Amino acid sequence: MNHESTPLWEVFIRSQHGLAHKHVGSLHAADAQMAINHARDVYTRRNEGLSIWVVRAADIVASSPDDKAPLFDPAQSKVYRHPTFFPMPEGVQHI
């Protein structure tokens, strides 16, 4: 099986000490289970992975950098979404 006929998968790993999955790379695999197995073999070492996500690259929908203004500018008018809008009690950390 060659790469042209095998789907491309994006790989996300959650480390033992992390709270979120992080994109670590891409690979070709025939199906999701094979992609997970390959991702384990290629992107995790010394048992540091806690969880693996694989997503077909063709299924990812992304905004374009050219759409930055119309996509993000409306949020600037919603000041209540900014953390500076709320008073923080003394001693509160990691919010």
Order of alpha helices (4+ residues) and beta strands (2+ residues): beta-beta-alpha-beta-alpha
